[in-house]
């Protein structure tokens, strides 16, 4: 069973900031979302599931292209925001369900497509979440996951996850692309990485969106100021204006045909 000490920080964090994610440009759109939809190659007849849907941007983008989509999230406030956005868009084929991605309340083979966008770094057990996604896919179905990822270099991985968890204590880990590929393959999914990019972030807006306390914002500024030359280069760090980039990848897995 999911442990409250793991899931409660996520609920507290995102319950408080749900409205900010409804209007966040990073979450509303982007080339990564375009790539996810393109890779899904939807025909209009699919049953889809969006894990960690947040304010619903991926689920609502997919909704007009499928028969039905279930938007699934741990945080009720996020689901409420997503439902309001769906209503405003006139979408009637979206169902909203609350729960934990490591314990999905759906039967095996329920969905043709499972998606996840910018939520997997909060998963307490990503390998288990991928196994659950694979379980609920029909044979031939696809799991498409977009997330911020850590570089393969161990020092840069450490730096990346240090600034993420300083900004937001509900952060668990930005996994490396190689780790995600391993999780997918261990779950029996044939895996590719069809899209990668560097996401440009305004650090001021980034901390405001998460409601990061002032003492931790000061710690983040110090961390970025003390970054090694390799970290400054990899994350394109500037201090005035305060900005940086972070790697993003789309991991695509297909369940074998029966």
Secondary structure as UniProt FT lines:
FT   HELIX           4..22
FT   HELIX           25..28
FT   HELIX           31..40
FT   STRAND          47..51
FT   TURN            54..55
FT   HELIX           57..63
FT   TURN            64..65
FT   STRAND          68..73
FT   HELIX           76..88
FT   TURN            89..90
FT   STRAND          94..98
FT   TURN            101..102
FT   TURN            108..109
FT   STRAND          111..117
FT   HELIX           120..122
FT   TURN            124..125
FT   HELIX           126..136
FT   STRAND          137..148
FT   HELIX           154..167
FT   TURN            169..170
FT   HELIX           177..186
FT   TURN            187..188
FT   STRAND          189..202
FT   HELIX           203..209
FT   TURN            210..211
FT   HELIX           214..225
FT   HELIX           229..234
FT   TURN            235..236
FT   STRAND          238..239
FT   TURN            240..241
FT   STRAND          242..255
//
